[in-house]
Amino acid sequence: VHAKSFQMVVNAKVIPRIGLGMAALGRPGYINLDRSTQIGEDKVRDVAYMQEKANQVLDKAMEIGVTHFDCARSYGLSEKFVGDYLRSKKVSPDDVTVTTKWGYTYVADWNVTLPPGEPHEVKDHSAETFIRQVEETIEAVGEYVDLYQIHSATFESGVLTNSTVHEALENCKAKRGWAIGLSVSSPKQGDVLREAMKIKMSDGTPLFDSVQCTYNLLEQRPQDALMEAHNAGMDIIVKEGLANGRILKNQLLLKNCDESIWGFVVAPDALALACILAQPFCPRVLSGAVSGEQLESNYKAIEIATLLKNEKSYLLNELMEGCLMPSEEYWKERSALSW
């Protein structure tokens, strides 16, 4: 079987530029701001409740044409929720794109609050973890998967230098026809991406087809590295485009949503995501919506991005320059967010 590149998958399927990230829907706890208001109090979020919430958002996604779903082994039951939904609706794998990740194990046992110091997920980028988790992914959602990503690759995890893992990923690409990618986090995102781009398969072609990166109005450090990856033919997926909700309190963003500027009402979430969509590295942007209304609002970023790239380009520059914060500060604040 010839491995298909994610770009080939993209070209064949016409994936919308907005996808649905399942991090906040696949488990009861997540670090997004105002979560209780949006998704209900901790005590009501049992598995059936969260699956019903996920199904409602997936219904809206299919209705408006959002057909890219991004999961991970550590997003609770996200793969199972997506797999169950698509199978129950008899959706053809040709009509959706599912991207997912391995490398973290969900250990919170469906609890929102854990004892101090207890993690919600445990990271392990060994070949053994890959071999175990790829089988779990296949059972949950396998026939729909197009892209399998290392979850939060770092220098410290050793995955960039682990040739056993690289070989296993290459074999997965050949055997399953899945594209292979990585997600990145931390102020070193760009450095990790550049190092990953050097990794080659046995035939000399790049191992990684795709990168999923945190990039938003506040955190723009990876810009140059993402442009290099785009120019090298990698697909760019942006996560945390709303900075876990933090950008929605930004006064400059809110000021530039005014109807007098646009001639119509612009929601801050749509404008913030549009600023990412308008970037020259042509990203797909994941929505972290936990309701159909949020997803619809996020989806409007596509039309706003077109305006930002054309007659409103001055506004794009103003927002990019005015909202930017130091990368180290951004990640320090993020790590302080409670689940």
Secondary structure, 3 states (H helix, E strand, C coil): CCCCCHHHHHHHHCCCCEEEECCCCCCCCCCCCCHHHHHCCHHHCCHHHHHHHHHHHHHHHHHHCCCEEECCCCCCCHHHHHHHHHHHCCCCHHHCEEEEEECEEECCCCCCCCCCCCCCEEECCCHHHHHHHHHHHHHHHHHHEEEEEECCCCCCCCCCCCHHHHHHHHHHHHHHCCEEEEECCCCCHHHHHHHHCCCECCCCCECCCEEEEECCCCCCCCHHHHHHHHHCCCEEEEECCCHHHHHHHCHHHHHCCCHHHHCCCCCHHHHHHHHHHCCCCCCEEEECCCCHHHHHHHHCHHHHHHHHHCCCHHHHHHHHHHHCCCHHHHHHHHHCCCC
